[in-house]
Amino acid sequence: MLEKAKWITGEGNGEGQSACFFFRRTFLLREEIESAQLHCAALPMGELRVNGKLPPNFYTDFSDSDPTYAICCRSYEVGALLSKGENLLTVTLPKGGRFCAELSVTLKGGRVASLCSDSSWCVTDKTPFLAVSAKGEVYDEGKYNPDYYLPSYNDAAWDNAKITAGTGGLLLPLRALPVCQEPPSIPAKRLQKGVYDFTHLLVGRVSLRIEGRVGDRIRIYYGKRLQKNGLPLFEKGTDDFILGYRGARTYTATFSKHCFRYVKAVLVESDGEKPAEPHSVSAVTLHTALDSIGYFACSNDNLTAWHEHICRSLRLAWQGAPTFIPEREEFGRCAVGFATAGASLYNFDMKAPYRKWLSDILDAQRPDGQFPAVLPCTVKYADCGSAADGAALLLLPYEYYLYTGDSSLLSLAFGGMKAYMRFLTQFEEEGILHFGDRDIHLRREAAYCPPELPGTALYYRFAEVMARTATLLGESPKEYEALATKVRAAFRERFMKNGHLLFPSQTAIACTLAMHLAEEDEEAELTASLLAAIREAEGFDVGMMGLGFLLAALGEAGKIQEAYNVIAKELSDKDGKGAHASKLWSYPAHCEIDRFLFRYIAGIRPTPHSLTVAPFLPEGMEYVLSSYGDVYVEVTESRIHIISRRPFYLKYGGGEHYLPAGEYNFSAKK
């Protein structure tokens, strides 16, 4: 694939203001078409059309891996867009960019015809794009020439494309993930003249149905949040549309992509701006296509709505990597990827997305084992942020194995995992890891927890996982078993005295319990201390990482009702503010709540080789409906209904029973 294709680009003559090159290549097919595959890669992005039409599910952005390591080649079935006779391929590409493409056509007679990008392609810089970037574009409709998309157009005066070099990265078709483009579930609400609210944060672009005078310049502003005065804050990054003829038409940006909830359309005039009045405003969301495998609903409307919010956020946040969209930064933050893993694995089929992202991490890993905290992105992060970021490589493939029993991601990552463990040794001092970080997004007034405590706890978990992975993959675990023993002893000596923690914050207690760093006879007292700390703080007082430890600790200790009471309170409608009143503002923290709902309320607990169902209906909840893969659980105050396509263990009312695959109804009376 693409073995014969050349990377090509264009050369501007400096006379125009266009920000893009337009490439054309005509070709003749003498027989009817059976099928056709189009393979293409463009850096940083490009729009490719076949006889003037976009391939099905085509998306302009190709750069979701670091192109110095890997270039995502996408493939499309385009047979329906071709016909016997003259045909045309076109590409619109930002100046400074490059692309390569290969078309393989199977004809009715069985013969295969192919066309590759090379210097025979014609190119011009006379296009309607005046500025192009992922953050905004300017499009002058009057400079659009529809004849460019006709095979019969005479392009003899155009230049020939210039063959150029790639970026050093390998063309990897299997790493290119499908992109989903879909309308938001709720239409835009008009707030005032020219200003619209889409109810939820979106990632994508807006479409306007607009009309006006020739030369009118319509500018679209994007905003994520409200100001203190209640009006949307519109940030940097705009799309401009210059009308080229009279009458109504729809404008949608080609190359830009925005994170937004609010949109403002204005008419730009010489003396300033005034609100525009589009006939309609709509949007298209853009994200990596994730296949749903899980479902959760319950009688608590807040929790059900929150689950839907998490699923929507997880979808939008996957932009080739698990980003912090829609809340903050728009690159793939490693700590975020691991913090959201539980909810992601319960809701979506994550094998392909995780394989792609782990491959990005392994590509960027340095010889000393370190890798960036944020990737893939154009800015090079020289250092890994903390052990929390390292969890993306050390723990995420093992977490996937625990849910699915599939060890392929561990096989892929194990070499890099070993290199990262060697990297961490330089930050270890007698078993204590000095490469931790303050619990991410922890409130300033929260009780103190030294960063070495969760850092060392993670180091212990890393060593445990390395030992188990080595055994699973047929290697000796002794080195990592010895390290785990050493780190556990150091943790207890440094942070505990006579079974008591020296830093009894919620994060510290939860971390100690969740990572099994306490002895069995200490766990009950520590759990009681954790519940007391929660009562004193009137809720959870932890950050993004701490909440995962806390909910796991309470869930495994059987304190599900207590955890549910706080969750329900945190997510309830406080003075009409809803979730904004919660201390748990962080979207990755919300994912930990979603994992808790699946694992401890619905009680669906997958393991590599078996399935446990341990439903729990909290007081104040009337029913729970949930599914994950091949198991369905319905719990009411009187009945438990389970459908499972595989054998499972049922834990309920203090008992445990092994049941074959099938459908079951039980009384909920314990």
ROKOL-879913 format. One line per field, with one value per residue (C-alpha): x, y, z; residue number from 1. Coordinates in steps of 0.25 Angstrom, whole numbers. Example, Ala and Ser with C-alpha at 12.3 -4.5 7.8 and 13.67 -1.06 7.14 Angstrom:
// ROKOL-879913
X = 49_55
Y = -18_-4
Z = 31_29
pos = 1_2
END
This chain:
// ROKOL-879913
X = 0_6_19_19_12_21_19_16_14_13_20_13_17_15_4_-8_-13_-18_-14_-16_-12_-22_-17_-24_-21_-30_-30_-38_-45_-49_-58_-68_-64_-65_-59_-48_-40_-34_-22_-17_-9_-7_1_-4_-18_-24_-38_-38_-50_-53_-61_-64_-70_-64_-62_-71_-67_-56_-49_-39_-30_-19_-9_-14_0_14_18_32_29_16_7_-7_-11_-26_-34_-47_-56_-59_-64_-78_-72_-65_-70_-66_-59_-52_-50_-43_-36_-34_-27_-28_-16_-11_2_14_7_9_1_2_-9_-12_-25_-26_-38_-43_-50_-62_-53_-44_-32_-27_-23_-16_-12_-2_2_14_19_9_-2_-5_-6_-10_-11_-23_-33_-43_-36_-29_-25_-25_-21_-28_-32_-39_-40_-44_-52_-55_-67_-65_-52_-58_-57_-67_-60_-48_-56_-59_-51_-52_-46_-33_-22_-11_-6_-5_9_13_13_27_32_36_41_32_34_42_30_25_12_3_-11_-15_-12_-22_-35_-48_-54_-69_-76_-90_-100_-101_-113_-119_-121_-115_-124_-124_-119_-120_-118_-106_-103_-106_-105_-103_-105_-93_-79_-76_-63_-65_-70_-82_-91_-99_-110_-107_-110_-106_-99_-87_-75_-81_-72_-78_-70_-73_-67_-67_-68_-67_-72_-80_-74_-78_-88_-95_-91_-82_-67_-63_-48_-38_-41_-51_-56_-59_-68_-68_-81_-78_-92_-106_-116_-116_-106_-99_-85_-77_-62_-53_-41_-43_-48_-53_-57_-69_-83_-86_-86_-87_-89_-86_-85_-71_-72_-62_-67_-68_-77_-92_-100_-103_-116_-114_-126_-121_-109_-105_-92_-85_-77_-64_-57_-50_-61_-64_-73_-82_-82_-88_-101_-105_-118_-125_-136_-127_-129_-116_-108_-114_-112_-98_-95_-100_-91_-79_-81_-83_-70_-62_-66_-63_-50_-44_-37_-28_-23_-30_-30_-35_-46_-56_-51_-37_-25_-27_-15_-14_-10_-5_-11_-24_-24_-22_-32_-43_-39_-50_-61_-56_-54_-69_-75_-67_-58_-45_-35_-32_-32_-23_-14_-12_-9_0_8_9_15_25_29_32_39_53_65_65_51_44_33_25_13_5_5_3_5_13_20_31_29_43_39_29_20_20_17_2_6_14_2_-3_8_10_-4_-14_-10_-12_-25_-30_-25_-33_-46_-45_-34_-27_-12_-9_-7_3_11_11_16_24_37_34_29_42_49_40_43_58_55_48_60_67_56_56_62_62_48_42_39_41_34_20_11_1_-13_-17_-28_-28_-34_-23_-30_-30_-23_-8_-3_12_14_23_12_3_16_21_8_7_22_18_6_15_25_13_7_21_23_9_11_25_19_7_17_26_38_43_36_46_53_39_34_47_44_30_34_44_35_24_33_38_24_20_32_32_17_11_14_7_-3_-7_-4_4_-3_-18_-24_-35_-25_-14_-24_-31_-18_-12_-25_-27_-13_-13_-2_-9_-9_-22_-24_-22_-32_-45_-39_-33_-47_-54_-43_-47_-62_-59_-51_-62_-72_-63_-61_-76_-72_-60_-48_-39_-33_-34_-25_-30_-44_-41_-34_-45_-57_-49_-45_-60_-65_-56_-59_-74_-76_-85_-96_-87_-80_-94_-99_-88_-88_-103_-101_-89_-97_-110_-116_-111_-118_-120_-105_-105_-92_-85_-87_-79_-64_-62_-62_-52_-57_-47_-52_-66_-61_-57_-72_-77_-67_-73_-87_-84_-75_-82_-96_-99_-89_-83_-68_-61_-48_-38_-44_-58_-69_-75_-88_-90_-102_-105_-118_-115_-125_-133_-131_-143_-136_-123_-122_-108_-101_-86_-83_-90_-97_-109_-113_-127_-129_-141_-146_-152_-145_-132_-132_-119_-116_-102_-96_-85_-84_-83_-82_-94_-90_-102_-108_-95_-94_-87_-92_-86_-96_-96_-99_-114_-125_-129_-139_-137_-144_-136_-139_-126
Y = 0_13_7_14_27_39_50_63_77_90_103_117_128_138_146_140_141_127_118_105_98_90_77_70_57_52_37_28_15_7_-3_-4_-3_-15_-8_2_6_19_20_34_41_56_65_73_71_71_69_58_57_47_53_65_56_53_38_32_36_45_54_65_63_52_56_48_42_49_49_48_34_29_35_30_25_24_15_17_9_19_10_16_30_25_22_16_28_40_42_52_52_65_69_82_84_95_102_95_82_69_57_43_35_22_18_3_0_-14_-15_-24_-32_-35_-26_-16_-2_7_22_28_42_47_59_57_63_78_89_103_113_120_115_121_119_131_126_111_105_95_107_115_118_129_125_134_128_137_131_117_111_99_95_90_78_74_64_72_85_89_90_91_104_99_95_81_76_75_62_64_56_50_53_41_34_20_19_11_8_0_12_21_20_23_37_39_51_53_64_68_61_75_86_100_109_124_133_146_152_144_136_121_111_96_92_83_85_79_77_80_91_99_101_113_115_129_140_154_163_159_162_161_155_146_143_131_132_120_119_109_116_127_139_145_154_142_144_134_136_136_132_131_124_128_124_135_133_143_143_141_142_146_136_126_115_107_109_99_100_90_90_96_88_95_92_100_101_115_121_136_140_154_162_169_183_194_201_189_176_174_162_153_146_132_125_113_108_94_86_74_67_60_49_36_25_17_5_4_-8_-3_3_8_15_16_22_34_43_51_38_34_48_48_34_40_52_43_35_48_54_41_41_55_54_43_51_40_40_42_57_66_72_77_83_88_84_78_68_54_55_41_43_46_33_24_32_30_15_9_17_15_0_-2_7_5_-6_0_-10_-2_12_7_0_12_21_11_11_26_25_14_23_35_27_31_21_24_20_33_38_51_54_60_53_53_68_77_83_74_71_68_61_52_59_49_34_37_39_27_19_20_11_2_0_3_-10_-18_-12_-16_-30_-30_-26_-35_-46_-41_-40_-34_-20_-25_-32_-20_-11_-20_-16_-1_-4_-10_2_11_3_5_20_21_15_28_35_23_25_13_8_22_28_43_44_47_59_66_59_65_76_74_87_95_94_79_71_70_57_57_54_43_35_33_32_21_14_14_9_-3_-5_-4_-15_-24_-22_-24_-37_-43_-38_-45_-58_-57_-55_-66_-58_-58_-49_-50_-36_-29_-38_-34_-19_-20_-26_-15_-3_-8_-9_5_11_5_10_24_27_18_16_4_2_17_27_39_47_43_51_44_43_36_27_23_21_12_3_2_-2_-12_-6_-8_-22_-29_-26_-11_-9_-8_3_11_9_15_27_29_30_39_48_48_52_63_69_67_60_55_63_57_60_53_41_41_39_26_21_25_19_6_5_8_-2_-13_-11_-12_2_4_11_21_24_25_35_44_42_45_58_63_61_66_80_90_103_100_99_84_78_92_92_79_79_68_77_69_61_49_49_48_35_29_31_24_12_11_10_-1_-9_-7_-3_-12_-21_-25_-29_-35_-43_-49_-63_-61_-52_-48_-41_-35_-25_-15_-6_6_11_22_16_8_1_-1_-6_-9_-17_-19_-28_-41_-39_-31_-28_-22_-20_-15_-15_-29_-36_-38_-41_-46_-50_-55_-62_-68_-75_-65_-64_-58_-51_-46_-46_-51_-63_-67_-77_-82_-81_-86_-76_-73_-65_-64_-57_-57_-50_-38_-42_-46
Z = 0_-5_-8_-22_-18_-16_-6_-14_-11_-19_-21_-20_-30_-19_-27_-19_-5_-5_7_0_-13_-21_-28_-40_-47_-58_-62_-72_-68_-81_-73_-63_-48_-39_-27_-23_-11_-9_1_5_15_16_26_33_27_13_6_-5_-15_-25_-37_-28_-17_-3_0_10_24_19_29_26_38_37_47_60_62_62_47_51_56_49_38_38_24_22_13_6_-3_-15_-26_-25_-28_-41_-55_-68_-76_-71_-56_-47_-33_-26_-13_-6_3_12_7_13_14_6_2_-4_-10_-17_-25_-27_-37_-39_-53_-57_-65_-53_-57_-47_-51_-41_-40_-31_-27_-34_-42_-53_-44_-47_-36_-35_-23_-28_-18_-9_4_9_22_28_41_51_59_48_33_23_11_0_-8_-20_-23_-24_-38_-39_-52_-45_-41_-55_-62_-75_-69_-76_-66_-76_-71_-57_-51_-48_-34_-27_-22_-7_4_15_30_34_40_35_27_36_31_43_52_45_53_47_49_53_48_54_58_73_80_84_73_76_84_81_92_86_72_65_78_80_91_87_102_103_99_85_77_62_53_51_39_35_25_21_11_8_-1_-10_-2_12_22_32_44_54_68_77_92_103_115_121_128_141_134_129_114_106_106_91_90_79_67_57_43_33_20_9_1_-14_-19_-15_-10_2_3_14_19_27_30_23_31_45_57_70_84_87_93_89_75_70_56_52_39_39_33_32_44_53_55_56_59_47_45_39_34_42_51_52_56_53_64_60_68_67_65_77_77_89_98_111_116_130_135_148_155_160_148_152_151_138_132_137_131_117_120_122_110_101_108_105_91_88_96_87_76_72_87_100_101_112_103_106_119_116_108_94_93_98_113_118_132_127_118_130_139_129_126_135_129_115_116_122_111_98_90_93_87_74_81_92_82_74_86_92_79_79_93_89_77_86_97_98_100_115_116_118_109_108_117_106_92_81_78_71_83_89_104_108_121_126_137_148_151_148_134_134_138_123_119_131_136_124_116_128_131_117_120_133_126_114_116_103_106_92_97_108_98_90_101_110_104_107_121_124_119_127_140_138_136_149_157_156_164_175_188_197_191_192_178_177_163_168_168_176_173_160_162_177_184_191_205_204_215_211_204_200_186_189_196_183_175_183_183_168_168_176_167_155_161_163_149_143_151_147_132_132_137_127_115_119_126_140_150_161_158_160_171_179_175_180_193_195_191_200_212_209_208_221_228_223_223_234_249_257_246_245_234_237_226_228_216_208_196_205_212_199_192_203_203_188_186_197_205_218_225_226_241_238_227_235_244_231_224_237_236_222_224_236_227_217_227_233_219_215_203_195_196_186_172_159_163_177_174_167_179_188_180_179_193_198_187_191_206_203_207_194_201_207_194_187_197_194_179_179_188_179_166_171_167_177_176_162_159_157_155_155_170_172_176_166_154_146_135_137_152_147_139_152_157_144_147_161_155_146_156_169_167_155_160_147_150_138_140_130_131_138_141_154_156_170_169_180_180_189_198_191_177_171_160_152_137_132_121_118_106_107_121_125_139_144_159_165_180_178_166_160_145_139_125_122_110_118_132_144_159_166_179_186_200_206_197_184_174_160_149_135_123_122_127_142_151_166_178_183_197_204
pos = 1_2_3_4_5_6_7_8_9_10_11_12_13_14_15_16_17_18_19_20_21_22_23_24_25_26_27_28_29_30_31_32_33_34_35_36_37_38_39_40_41_42_43_44_45_46_47_48_49_50_51_52_53_54_55_56_57_58_59_60_61_62_63_64_65_66_67_68_69_70_71_72_73_74_75_76_77_78_79_80_81_82_83_84_85_86_87_88_89_90_91_92_93_94_95_96_97_98_99_100_101_102_103_104_105_106_107_108_109_110_111_112_113_114_115_116_117_118_119_120_121_122_123_124_125_126_127_128_129_130_131_132_133_134_135_136_137_138_139_140_141_142_143_144_145_146_147_148_149_150_151_152_153_154_155_156_157_158_159_160_161_162_163_164_165_166_167_168_169_170_171_172_173_174_175_176_177_178_179_180_181_182_183_184_185_186_187_188_189_190_191_192_193_194_195_196_197_198_199_200_201_202_203_204_205_206_207_208_209_210_211_212_213_214_215_216_217_218_219_220_221_222_223_224_225_226_227_228_229_230_231_232_233_234_235_236_237_238_239_240_241_242_243_244_245_246_247_248_249_250_251_252_253_254_255_256_257_258_259_260_261_262_263_264_265_266_267_268_269_270_271_272_273_274_275_276_277_278_279_280_281_282_283_284_285_286_287_288_289_290_291_292_293_294_295_296_297_298_299_300_301_302_303_304_305_306_307_308_309_310_311_312_313_314_315_316_317_318_319_320_321_322_323_324_325_326_327_328_329_330_331_332_333_334_335_336_337_338_339_340_341_342_343_344_345_346_347_348_349_350_351_352_353_354_355_356_357_358_359_360_361_362_363_364_365_366_367_368_369_370_371_372_373_374_375_376_377_378_379_380_381_382_383_384_385_386_387_388_389_390_391_392_393_394_395_396_397_398_399_400_401_402_403_404_405_406_407_408_409_410_411_412_413_414_415_416_417_418_419_420_421_422_423_424_425_426_427_428_429_430_431_432_433_434_435_436_437_438_439_440_441_442_443_444_445_446_447_448_449_450_451_452_453_454_455_456_457_458_459_460_461_462_463_464_465_466_467_468_469_470_471_472_473_474_475_476_477_478_479_480_481_482_483_484_485_486_487_488_489_490_491_492_493_494_495_496_497_498_499_500_501_502_503_504_505_506_507_508_509_510_511_512_513_514_515_516_517_518_519_520_521_522_523_524_525_526_527_528_529_530_531_532_533_534_535_536_537_538_539_540_541_542_543_544_545_546_547_548_549_550_551_552_553_554_555_556_557_558_559_560_561_562_563_564_565_566_567_568_569_570_571_572_573_574_575_576_577_578_579_580_581_582_583_584_585_586_587_588_589_590_591_592_593_594_595_596_597_598_599_600_601_602_603_604_605_606_607_608_609_610_611_612_613_614_615_616_617_618_619_620_621_622_623_624_625_626_627_628_629_630_631_632_633_634_635_636_637_638_639_640_641_642_643_644_645_646_647_648_649_650_651_652_653_654_655_656_657_658_659_660_661_662_663_664_665_666_667_668_669_670
END
